[in-house]
C-alpha cells in the first residue's frame, strides 16, 4: 500500500513518458512519492502489476495501478479537475490532442536519434541507465553496467526500428531544428501552447524535450544555443509552474513584495482561439506525421481483415516505408 492519501510515481528521470507525467503531478499539487524504477522495483512491483517492464507507473492510495501516460493523466484529471489541463472548447481540444500525439509519437524519432547516435555522450547516457537500475552502486560501476537497466538493449537498438539511418538522419535533424525555431517563435508570444496556462500537450512536449533533448549533452547543447526560450520553457515546466520570469517583485519600503495575483487567472485563449504561432508546428505535424498516421490506419484495417477472429491488438502490426 502507498502512504495514506499519497500516490506512488514509479519512474526514471531519463524516461520519455516519465518526463510527461512528473510535471503534471507537480502542477496539480497531487501528493505523490517519487519511486526510482530500480531493478528490484521492476522485478517485484512493475512487472507483477503491469505484465511488462515499463515506466511510468502510478499506484493510487487505494492500491490501484495506472499505466500509460495519457491514461494516468486522464484518470487524475477526473479526481483533480482544477486547474484543468483539458480545453473545454472543440477547436482547442482537437489541437491539444493533435499536439499530444505529435509529442508522444513523432518527437520520439529525434529524441531516440539524439540519445543513441552520438558516441561522444555515450558515457553520460550509460551512467543515467546504470544509476537508474542500481542507484546505490558506486558511480563508475553504474557507468560501466548500463545493461542492468532492464530495457537498455531495447532502447539502444530503438533508432533502427524508428527508421533512423544514414539516409534519414539529415532530414530528422533538419526537421527537429526547424521545430525548435518554430516553438521558440511561439514562446516569444505565449508562455504555453494554447495561451497563458499549460494544457495536456504542454506536458506531452515536456516528455521528449526534457528527458532526452534537454538533459542529454549533445541535444541539450543544441537546444540551449539554438532555442534558449525552449530550454527556459523546459525548466519552467519542470518547476512548480507557479513562477516565471514575468513574476516580478515590487520593492516597498526596502522590502521585496510580490504583487497580488490577478482577479481573473490566465487561461487558454478566449473564443476557442488558436495562436497563429502554432500554425507552422501544425503544418509540420500534418506534412511529416500525417502520412504515417494514414498508413497506420490502412495497415490496421488490413490486419482486421486478415485476422477477423483476433480480438486482441498486438503492439506492432507492421512497418512504414520512409522517403
Residue frames relative to the residue before (quaternion, step in Angstrom):
aa qw qx qy qz dx dy dz
X 1.0000 0.0000 0.0000 0.0000 0.00 0.00 0.00
X 0.4574 -0.6568 0.5210 0.2966 3.55 -1.16 0.56
X 0.6713 -0.4458 0.3774 0.4563 3.55 -1.33 0.08
X 0.6223 -0.5648 0.3694 0.3966 3.62 -1.02 0.67
X 0.8568 0.1171 -0.1139 0.4891 3.53 -0.79 1.06
X 0.6780 0.4793 -0.2880 0.4772 3.61 1.23 -0.01
X 0.3810 -0.6949 0.5669 0.2249 3.51 -1.19 0.67
X 0.2817 -0.7034 0.6138 0.2214 3.53 -1.28 0.38
X 0.1630 -0.7793 0.6034 0.0445 3.54 -0.86 1.10
X 0.1223 -0.8053 0.5798 0.0184 3.53 -0.24 1.35
X 0.2340 0.7953 -0.4943 0.2615 3.56 -0.27 1.25
X 0.2821 -0.7038 0.6159 0.2139 3.51 -1.46 -0.04
X 0.5495 -0.6235 0.4404 0.3396 3.57 -1.02 0.75
X 0.7047 0.4694 -0.2649 0.4613 3.59 1.07 -0.71
X 0.5414 0.6721 -0.3667 0.3473 3.58 1.29 -0.20
X 0.5640 -0.6418 0.4342 0.2854 3.54 -0.91 1.09
X 0.7925 0.3303 -0.1761 0.4815 3.58 0.57 -1.14
X 0.5277 0.5741 -0.4209 0.4635 3.59 1.24 -0.23
X 0.6453 0.5340 -0.3045 0.4535 3.55 1.12 -0.75
X 0.6103 0.5197 -0.3428 0.4898 3.57 1.27 -0.22
X 0.7460 0.4345 -0.2323 0.4481 3.60 0.81 -0.99
X 0.6200 0.5929 -0.3574 0.3692 3.60 0.92 -0.86
X 0.7104 0.4267 -0.3014 0.4715 3.66 0.71 -0.87
X 0.5721 0.5684 -0.3852 0.4486 3.59 1.17 -0.49
X 0.6550 0.5092 -0.3183 0.4587 3.60 0.87 -0.91
X 0.6604 0.5020 -0.3075 0.4662 3.58 0.99 -0.82
X 0.6581 0.5287 -0.3122 0.4358 3.56 0.89 -0.94
X 0.7300 0.4273 -0.2351 0.4788 3.58 0.96 -0.85
X 0.3698 -0.7429 0.4766 0.2901 3.59 1.30 -0.10
X 0.2759 0.7542 -0.5372 0.2578 3.56 1.01 0.84
X 0.4125 -0.7236 0.4830 0.2701 3.63 -0.69 0.95
X 0.1873 0.7938 -0.5565 0.1584 3.58 -0.60 1.09
X 0.2906 -0.7026 0.6202 0.1932 3.50 -1.34 0.47
X 0.3259 -0.7456 0.5503 0.1874 3.56 -0.83 1.00
X 0.1001 -0.8072 0.5817 0.0002 3.57 -0.62 1.22
X 0.3540 -0.7408 0.5216 0.2319 3.64 -0.45 1.10
X 0.3956 -0.7251 0.5172 0.2240 3.56 -0.94 0.93
X 0.0290 -0.8238 0.5643 -0.0464 3.55 0.23 1.32
X 0.7235 -0.3823 0.3211 0.4768 3.57 -1.31 -0.02
X 0.6864 0.4934 -0.2850 0.4518 3.56 0.86 -0.97
X 0.6494 0.5156 -0.3195 0.4586 3.58 0.98 -0.84
X 0.6296 0.5164 -0.3336 0.4750 3.59 1.01 -0.78
X 0.7163 0.4818 -0.2598 0.4327 3.57 0.81 -1.06
X 0.8151 0.3261 -0.1363 0.4589 3.56 0.80 -1.00
X 0.7652 0.3136 -0.1962 0.5269 3.62 1.17 -0.32
X 0.7504 0.4300 -0.2559 0.4319 3.58 0.52 -1.18
X 0.7141 0.4497 -0.2886 0.4523 3.60 0.65 -1.01
X 0.6654 0.4898 -0.3356 0.4524 3.67 0.81 -0.77
X 0.7148 0.4573 -0.2634 0.4589 3.60 0.98 -0.76
X 0.7856 0.3469 -0.1599 0.4867 3.58 0.95 -0.91
X 0.4384 -0.7037 0.4553 0.3246 3.58 1.05 -0.73
X 0.7710 0.0686 -0.1028 0.6248 3.56 1.31 0.05
X 0.5628 -0.6261 0.4315 0.3243 3.54 -1.25 0.40
X 0.2455 0.7619 -0.5450 0.2493 3.55 -0.43 1.26
X 0.0296 -0.7461 0.6621 0.0639 3.54 -1.27 0.49
X 0.5806 -0.1464 -0.7937 -0.1069 1.48 -2.27 1.05
X 0.1721 -0.7188 0.6603 0.1334 3.48 -1.41 0.34
X 0.1514 -0.7696 0.6142 0.0863 3.56 -1.02 0.81
X 0.1497 -0.7548 0.6338 0.0789 3.55 -0.98 0.93
X 0.3640 -0.7633 0.4986 0.1906 3.55 -0.63 1.16
X 0.6781 -0.4955 0.3384 0.4244 3.62 -1.19 0.33
X 0.7149 0.4089 -0.2681 0.4998 3.61 1.12 -0.53
X 0.6589 -0.5790 0.2907 0.3823 3.59 1.23 0.41
X 0.4648 0.6649 -0.4629 0.3573 3.62 1.20 0.15
X 0.3292 -0.7425 0.5562 0.1761 3.54 -1.21 0.62
X 0.0945 -0.7767 0.6223 0.0250 3.55 -0.88 1.04
X 0.0643 0.7901 -0.6064 0.0627 3.58 -0.89 0.93
X 0.6844 0.3551 -0.3991 0.4961 3.52 -1.18 0.89
X 0.4896 -0.7232 0.4063 0.2688 3.52 -0.58 1.23
X 0.6624 0.4997 -0.3175 0.4591 3.60 0.93 -0.82
X 0.6619 0.4947 -0.3068 0.4721 3.59 0.97 -0.81
X 0.6167 0.5461 -0.3472 0.4482 3.58 1.02 -0.79
X 0.7029 0.4560 -0.2720 0.4733 3.57 0.80 -1.02
X 0.6285 0.5407 -0.3395 0.4443 3.60 0.99 -0.77
X 0.6511 0.5084 -0.3097 0.4709 3.57 0.98 -0.85
X 0.7153 0.4637 -0.2667 0.4496 3.58 0.83 -0.98
X 0.5788 0.5773 -0.3824 0.4307 3.60 1.13 -0.55
X 0.6397 0.5197 -0.3335 0.4578 3.58 1.06 -0.67
X 0.7183 0.4359 -0.2517 0.4804 3.57 0.99 -0.78
X 0.7703 0.1840 -0.0956 0.6030 3.58 1.13 -0.67
X 0.0572 -0.8775 0.4748 0.0358 3.61 0.47 1.15
X 0.7702 0.3065 -0.1782 0.5303 3.62 1.13 -0.43
X 0.5458 -0.2761 -0.7876 0.0739 1.50 -1.78 1.75
X 0.4601 -0.7137 0.4554 0.2676 3.56 -0.78 1.01
X 0.2567 -0.7445 0.5947 0.1619 3.55 -1.14 0.71
X 0.6201 0.5306 -0.3305 0.4740 3.57 1.33 0.10
X 0.4060 -0.7013 0.5215 0.2672 3.61 -0.70 0.97
X 0.3655 -0.7413 0.5249 0.2034 3.56 -1.17 0.60
X 0.6661 0.4859 -0.2919 0.4847 3.58 1.28 -0.14
X 0.6392 -0.6217 0.2956 0.3430 3.61 -1.01 0.79
X 0.6940 0.4690 -0.3100 0.4498 3.62 0.79 -0.88
X 0.6663 0.4856 -0.3070 0.4753 3.59 0.90 -0.85
X 0.6151 0.5379 -0.3503 0.4578 3.59 1.06 -0.69
X 0.6637 0.5019 -0.3055 0.4630 3.59 0.91 -0.89
X 0.6734 0.4890 -0.3016 0.4652 3.58 0.87 -0.92
X 0.6218 0.5376 -0.3343 0.4611 3.58 1.02 -0.78
X 0.6751 0.4890 -0.2932 0.4682 3.59 0.91 -0.90
X 0.6462 0.5165 -0.3216 0.4607 3.59 0.98 -0.81
X 0.6881 0.4718 -0.2905 0.4686 3.58 0.89 -0.88
X 0.5943 0.5340 -0.3670 0.4764 3.60 1.10 -0.57
X 0.6500 0.5135 -0.3117 0.4655 3.58 0.95 -0.86
X 0.6334 0.5344 -0.3207 0.4587 3.57 1.00 -0.86
X 0.6928 0.4723 -0.2755 0.4702 3.57 0.90 -0.93
X 0.6908 0.5028 -0.2843 0.4349 3.57 0.88 -0.97
X 0.8352 0.2695 -0.0893 0.4709 3.57 0.85 -0.96
X 0.7572 0.4010 -0.2343 0.4594 3.63 0.96 -0.72
X 0.6536 0.4779 -0.3169 0.4939 3.60 1.00 -0.71
X 0.4542 0.6742 -0.4437 0.3772 3.57 1.30 -0.11
X 0.6309 0.5573 -0.3433 0.4165 3.60 1.02 -0.74
X 0.7184 0.3867 -0.2864 0.5022 3.66 0.67 -0.87
X 0.5937 0.5747 -0.3760 0.4195 3.61 1.05 -0.63
X 0.7060 0.4346 -0.2663 0.4918 3.59 0.89 -0.88
X 0.6022 0.5490 -0.3591 0.4550 3.60 1.05 -0.67
X 0.7310 0.4361 -0.2590 0.4565 3.57 0.71 -1.04
X 0.6257 0.5203 -0.3590 0.4570 3.61 1.13 -0.36
X 0.8372 0.2975 -0.1035 0.4470 3.58 0.78 -1.02
X 0.6594 0.5526 -0.3155 0.4003 3.62 1.14 -0.30
X 0.6991 0.4555 -0.2592 0.4865 3.59 1.24 -0.15
X 0.3384 -0.7889 0.4818 0.1760 3.54 -0.23 1.31
X 0.6166 0.5954 -0.3490 0.3790 3.60 1.06 -0.70
X 0.7343 0.3645 -0.2467 0.5168 3.63 1.18 -0.31
X 0.3615 0.7788 -0.4665 0.2125 3.58 1.25 0.06
X 0.6455 0.5238 -0.3463 0.4347 3.60 0.92 -0.76
X 0.6237 0.5192 -0.3410 0.4745 3.59 1.04 -0.70
X 0.6667 0.4985 -0.3075 0.4609 3.59 0.86 -0.95
X 0.6570 0.5103 -0.3162 0.4559 3.58 0.90 -0.90
X 0.6271 0.5332 -0.3395 0.4552 3.58 1.00 -0.75
X 0.6443 0.5274 -0.3315 0.4437 3.60 0.95 -0.83
X 0.6776 0.4739 -0.2941 0.4793 3.59 0.94 -0.84
X 0.6658 0.5003 -0.3110 0.4579 3.59 0.93 -0.85
X 0.6528 0.5090 -0.3080 0.4689 3.56 1.04 -0.78
X 0.6372 0.5282 -0.3330 0.4517 3.58 1.01 -0.78
X 0.7016 0.4728 -0.2737 0.4576 3.59 0.95 -0.87
X 0.8144 0.0806 0.0125 0.5746 3.57 0.91 -0.92
X 0.1101 -0.8657 0.4838 0.0659 3.61 0.45 1.17
X 0.7049 0.4485 -0.2815 0.4718 3.62 1.13 -0.41
X 0.4871 0.6554 -0.4442 0.3687 3.61 1.23 -0.02
X 0.6124 -0.5330 0.4125 0.4131 3.61 -1.16 0.42
X 0.6235 -0.6057 0.3369 0.3616 3.62 -0.92 0.84
X 0.6781 0.4793 -0.3168 0.4583 3.62 0.88 -0.81
X 0.6120 0.5209 -0.3494 0.4817 3.59 1.12 -0.56
X 0.6100 0.5365 -0.3513 0.4656 3.58 1.04 -0.71
X 0.6824 0.4997 -0.2880 0.4491 3.57 0.89 -0.96
X 0.7288 0.4407 -0.2351 0.4685 3.57 1.03 -0.81
X 0.7632 0.3264 -0.1822 0.5271 3.60 1.24 -0.19
X 0.0837 0.8311 -0.5461 0.0634 3.62 0.69 0.97
X 0.5859 0.6093 -0.3673 0.3882 3.57 1.18 -0.54
X 0.4863 0.6373 -0.4513 0.3919 3.61 1.22 -0.04
X 0.5664 0.5435 -0.3869 0.4839 3.56 1.25 -0.37
X 0.5374 -0.7150 0.3314 0.3002 3.55 -0.55 1.21
X 0.7911 0.2932 -0.1550 0.5139 3.62 1.00 -0.70
X 0.2485 0.8202 -0.4927 0.1507 3.58 1.22 0.34
X 0.6998 0.4694 -0.2879 0.4550 3.59 0.75 -0.98
X 0.6320 0.5292 -0.3368 0.4551 3.58 1.01 -0.76
X 0.6623 0.4821 -0.3077 0.4840 3.59 0.95 -0.83
X 0.6407 0.5465 -0.3231 0.4318 3.56 0.95 -0.89
X 0.7383 0.3998 -0.2112 0.5004 3.58 1.07 -0.75
X 0.4448 0.7447 -0.4246 0.2594 3.58 1.27 -0.11
X 0.5864 0.5864 -0.4116 0.3779 3.68 0.92 -0.59
X 0.6285 0.5350 -0.3455 0.4466 3.60 0.98 -0.76
X 0.6739 0.4889 -0.2984 0.4667 3.59 0.95 -0.86
X 0.6924 0.4655 -0.2655 0.4831 3.59 1.17 -0.56
X 0.5804 -0.6249 0.3665 0.3718 3.58 1.24 0.16
X 0.4327 0.6780 -0.4767 0.3547 3.58 1.19 0.47
X 0.2499 0.7453 -0.5830 0.2052 3.58 -0.61 1.14
X 0.7432 -0.4279 0.2632 0.4419 3.56 -1.27 0.11
X 0.6424 0.5194 -0.3298 0.4569 3.59 1.16 -0.47
X 0.7601 0.3953 -0.2049 0.4733 3.59 0.98 -0.84
X 0.5167 0.6812 -0.4155 0.3102 3.62 1.12 -0.52
X 0.6524 0.5099 -0.3607 0.4292 3.67 0.79 -0.78
X 0.6846 0.4710 -0.2914 0.4740 3.60 0.99 -0.78
X 0.6029 0.5467 -0.3552 0.4598 3.58 1.07 -0.70
X 0.6971 0.4628 -0.2764 0.4727 3.58 0.87 -0.92
X 0.6237 0.5287 -0.3452 0.4608 3.60 0.98 -0.75
X 0.6814 0.4942 -0.2957 0.4517 3.57 0.84 -0.97
X 0.6677 0.5017 -0.3165 0.4498 3.59 0.89 -0.87
X 0.6557 0.5039 -0.3210 0.4617 3.59 0.93 -0.82
X 0.6463 0.4964 -0.3235 0.4808 3.59 1.00 -0.74
X 0.6088 0.5358 -0.3493 0.4693 3.58 1.07 -0.69
X 0.6275 0.5276 -0.3408 0.4601 3.61 0.94 -0.83
X 0.6495 0.5141 -0.3159 0.4626 3.58 0.94 -0.88
X 0.6780 0.4975 -0.2899 0.4570 3.57 0.92 -0.93
X 0.6677 0.4861 -0.3099 0.4709 3.58 0.93 -0.84
X 0.6288 0.5237 -0.3435 0.4607 3.60 1.01 -0.73
X 0.6235 0.5311 -0.3393 0.4627 3.59 0.99 -0.78
X 0.6418 0.5137 -0.3189 0.4718 3.59 1.00 -0.81
X 0.7020 0.4834 -0.2761 0.4442 3.59 0.84 -0.99
X 0.5605 0.5798 -0.3942 0.4408 3.57 1.22 -0.26
X 0.7222 0.3993 -0.2227 0.5191 3.59 1.26 -0.43
X 0.8110 0.1191 -0.0091 0.5728 3.58 0.94 -0.89
X 0.4736 -0.6929 0.4575 0.2935 3.62 -0.98 0.74
X 0.7907 0.1590 -0.0853 0.5851 3.61 1.17 -0.51
X 0.7397 -0.4691 0.2501 0.4126 3.56 -1.23 0.32
X 0.8035 0.2556 -0.1256 0.5227 3.60 0.85 -0.92
X 0.8112 -0.2129 0.1095 0.5335 3.56 1.13 0.43
X 0.8143 -0.3179 0.2503 0.4161 3.52 -0.87 -1.03
X 0.7301 0.2210 -0.2621 0.5911 3.57 1.17 0.52
X 0.5672 -0.6338 0.3966 0.3453 3.61 -1.08 0.61
X 0.2127 -0.7316 0.6323 0.1401 3.52 -1.19 0.69
X 0.7528 -0.3787 0.2710 0.4652 3.57 -1.29 0.07
X 0.6541 0.5349 -0.3218 0.4271 3.60 0.96 -0.83
X 0.5725 0.5715 -0.3887 0.4411 3.61 1.10 -0.55
X 0.6821 0.4692 -0.2937 0.4779 3.57 0.91 -0.88
X 0.6156 0.5327 -0.3475 0.4653 3.59 1.07 -0.65
X 0.6284 0.5218 -0.3310 0.4726 3.61 0.99 -0.77
X 0.6329 0.5653 -0.3292 0.4140 3.54 1.04 -0.81
X 0.5417 0.6336 -0.4034 0.3772 3.61 1.13 -0.52
X 0.7738 0.3147 -0.1988 0.5125 3.62 0.48 -1.08
X 0.6932 0.5143 -0.3045 0.4029 3.56 0.87 -0.91
X 0.7036 0.4010 -0.2777 0.5168 3.61 1.12 -0.47
X 0.7560 0.4506 -0.2576 0.3988 3.56 0.45 -1.23
X 0.7813 0.2890 -0.1511 0.5322 3.60 1.00 -0.77
X 0.8312 0.3517 -0.1414 0.4066 3.52 0.41 -1.33
X 0.6597 0.4222 -0.3080 0.5401 3.59 1.31 -0.07
X 0.7310 0.4502 -0.2529 0.4461 3.59 0.80 -0.99
X 0.6751 0.4858 -0.3186 0.4546 3.62 0.89 -0.82
X 0.5997 -0.6523 0.3252 0.3303 3.61 -0.84 0.96
X 0.7096 0.4682 -0.2969 0.4349 3.62 0.70 -1.00
X 0.7315 0.3761 -0.2684 0.5014 3.67 0.66 -0.90
X 0.5866 0.5793 -0.3746 0.4242 3.59 1.13 -0.55
X 0.6411 0.5013 -0.3153 0.4882 3.59 1.03 -0.79
X 0.6310 0.5352 -0.3249 0.4581 3.56 0.99 -0.85
X 0.6770 0.4934 -0.3025 0.4547 3.60 0.83 -0.96
X 0.6909 0.4914 -0.2968 0.4395 3.58 0.80 -0.96
X 0.7156 0.4473 -0.2578 0.4704 3.58 1.00 -0.78
X 0.7479 0.4045 -0.2251 0.4758 3.60 0.90 -0.89
X 0.8176 0.0875 0.0044 0.5691 3.58 0.94 -0.88
X 0.0616 -0.8505 0.5207 0.0410 3.61 0.52 1.09
X 0.5896 0.5595 -0.3881 0.4344 3.61 1.10 -0.47
X 0.6186 0.5208 -0.3428 0.4782 3.58 1.10 -0.64
X 0.6409 0.5157 -0.3284 0.4641 3.59 0.96 -0.83
X 0.6564 0.4977 -0.3134 0.4725 3.60 0.97 -0.80
X 0.6165 0.5361 -0.3388 0.4667 3.60 1.07 -0.74
X 0.6297 0.5276 -0.3331 0.4627 3.60 0.97 -0.83
X 0.6653 0.4980 -0.3057 0.4647 3.58 0.92 -0.87
X 0.6409 0.5134 -0.3217 0.4714 3.60 1.00 -0.79
X 0.6621 0.5174 -0.3096 0.4450 3.58 0.90 -0.93
X 0.7291 0.4225 -0.2463 0.4788 3.60 1.03 -0.68
X 0.5397 0.5469 -0.4312 0.4730 3.54 1.28 0.27
X 0.7322 -0.3785 0.2978 0.4816 3.54 -1.15 -0.52
X 0.3574 -0.7645 0.4595 0.2769 3.57 1.34 -0.24
X 0.5462 0.5937 -0.4258 0.4097 3.57 1.07 0.66
X 0.7481 0.2698 -0.1933 0.5747 3.54 1.25 -0.22
X 0.0248 -0.7761 0.6301 -0.0027 3.54 -1.15 0.62
X 0.6961 -0.4447 0.3188 0.4649 3.61 -1.19 0.09
X 0.6086 0.5653 -0.3568 0.4273 3.61 1.20 -0.39
X 0.5938 0.5678 -0.3708 0.4330 3.61 1.22 -0.29
X 0.0530 0.8220 -0.5584 0.0985 3.56 0.17 1.32
X 0.3455 -0.7330 0.5507 0.2001 3.55 -0.85 1.01
X 0.3311 -0.7005 0.5928 0.2199 3.56 -1.24 0.55
X 0.3354 -0.7222 0.5653 0.2153 3.55 -1.14 0.62
X 0.0157 0.7900 -0.6080 0.0775 3.55 -0.65 1.21
X 0.8423 -0.0843 0.0161 0.5321 3.58 -0.64 1.15
X 0.7291 -0.4573 0.2364 0.4510 3.53 0.96 0.93
X 0.6648 0.4558 -0.3066 0.5061 3.60 1.24 0.17
X 0.4356 -0.6707 0.5341 0.2740 3.55 -1.14 0.71
X 0.0492 -0.8023 0.5940 -0.0327 3.55 -0.70 1.15
X 0.3317 -0.7404 0.5516 0.1936 3.55 -0.83 1.00
X 0.4645 -0.6886 0.4712 0.2966 3.62 -0.75 0.97
X 0.5777 -0.5745 0.4475 0.3686 3.55 -1.18 0.55
X 0.5340 -0.6227 0.4494 0.3538 3.59 -1.04 0.65
X 0.5865 -0.5860 0.4086 0.3816 3.60 -1.08 0.56
X 0.6043 -0.5824 0.4053 0.3624 3.55 -1.14 0.64
X 0.7462 0.2539 -0.1525 0.5962 3.55 1.10 -0.75
X 0.3589 -0.7547 0.5094 0.2052 3.57 -0.53 1.17
X 0.5267 -0.6348 0.4525 0.3389 3.60 -1.02 0.74
X 0.0443 -0.8164 0.5757 -0.0116 3.55 -1.09 0.67
X 0.7434 -0.3048 0.2845 0.5229 3.54 -1.18 -0.60
X 0.6615 -0.4934 0.3618 0.4338 3.58 -1.20 0.33
X 0.5115 -0.6591 0.4476 0.3218 3.61 -1.00 0.70
X 0.8322 0.2727 -0.1832 0.4466 3.52 -1.39 0.26
X 0.6113 -0.5942 0.3452 0.3926 3.58 1.04 0.85
X 0.3167 0.7931 -0.4683 0.2267 3.57 1.18 0.59
X 0.2430 -0.7323 0.6196 0.1443 3.52 -1.28 0.55
X 0.4812 -0.6664 0.4705 0.3210 3.62 -0.76 0.90
X 0.4932 -0.6739 0.4628 0.2973 3.55 -0.88 0.93
X 0.6128 0.5706 -0.3407 0.4275 3.57 1.20 -0.50
X 0.5913 0.5505 -0.3761 0.4537 3.60 1.27 -0.08
X 0.4882 0.7016 -0.4267 0.2956 3.60 1.18 -0.42
X 0.6672 0.4913 -0.3390 0.4456 3.68 0.81 -0.78
X 0.6456 0.5047 -0.3278 0.4701 3.60 1.02 -0.73
X 0.6531 0.4939 -0.3152 0.4797 3.59 0.98 -0.79
X 0.6225 0.5202 -0.3465 0.4710 3.61 1.01 -0.69
X 0.6306 0.5193 -0.3280 0.4744 3.58 1.02 -0.77
X 0.6215 0.5466 -0.3354 0.4499 3.58 0.96 -0.86
X 0.7282 0.4364 -0.2592 0.4606 3.59 0.70 -1.04
X 0.6631 0.5137 -0.3142 0.4447 3.60 1.01 -0.75
X 0.7818 0.3514 -0.1713 0.4858 3.57 0.86 -0.97
X 0.7754 0.3437 -0.1840 0.4968 3.57 0.74 -1.03
X 0.5439 0.6624 -0.3898 0.3370 3.57 1.10 -0.64
X 0.6829 0.4751 -0.3137 0.4578 3.65 0.77 -0.88
X 0.6325 0.5217 -0.3352 0.4641 3.59 1.07 -0.68
X 0.6376 0.5196 -0.3285 0.4642 3.59 1.00 -0.76
X 0.6594 0.4964 -0.3065 0.4742 3.59 0.95 -0.86
X 0.6512 0.5032 -0.3151 0.4728 3.58 1.00 -0.79
X 0.6141 0.5425 -0.3427 0.4595 3.58 1.08 -0.69
X 0.6356 0.5202 -0.3276 0.4670 3.58 0.98 -0.84
X 0.6675 0.5016 -0.3040 0.4588 3.58 0.91 -0.90
X 0.6688 0.4904 -0.3069 0.4670 3.59 0.91 -0.84
X 0.6389 0.5135 -0.3344 0.4651 3.57 1.04 -0.68
X 0.6138 0.5297 -0.3428 0.4746 3.59 1.05 -0.72
X 0.6612 0.5004 -0.3077 0.4667 3.58 0.91 -0.89
X 0.6297 0.5340 -0.3328 0.4556 3.58 1.02 -0.78
X 0.6524 0.5064 -0.3159 0.4670 3.59 0.96 -0.85
X 0.6641 0.5059 -0.3069 0.4571 3.58 0.95 -0.87
X 0.7032 0.4637 -0.2658 0.4688 3.59 1.00 -0.81
X 0.7869 0.2005 -0.0976 0.5753 3.59 1.15 -0.57
X 0.0195 -0.8625 0.5056 0.0133 3.61 0.63 1.09
X 0.7031 0.4616 -0.2723 0.4674 3.59 1.14 -0.52
X 0.5328 0.6252 -0.4036 0.4030 3.56 1.30 -0.07
X 0.1925 -0.8207 0.5315 0.0824 3.57 -0.41 1.22
X 0.6548 0.4846 -0.3160 0.4864 3.58 1.26 -0.22
X 0.2982 -0.7267 0.5873 0.1951 3.55 -1.29 0.31
X 0.3459 -0.7435 0.5377 0.1962 3.55 -0.67 1.12
X 0.5876 -0.5815 0.4304 0.3624 3.57 -1.22 0.53
X 0.7843 0.1459 -0.0709 0.5987 3.61 1.10 -0.66
X 0.0450 -0.8102 0.5843 0.0139 3.58 -0.84 0.96
X 0.8066 -0.1154 0.0665 0.5759 3.59 1.25 0.08
X 0.4131 -0.6923 0.5304 0.2621 3.55 -1.31 -0.29
X 0.4205 -0.6819 0.5422 0.2532 3.54 -1.37 0.14
X 0.3645 -0.6850 0.5787 0.2512 3.55 -1.22 0.48
X 0.2184 -0.7850 0.5699 0.1061 3.57 -0.60 1.15
X 0.0580 0.7836 -0.6177 0.0321 3.56 -1.09 0.69
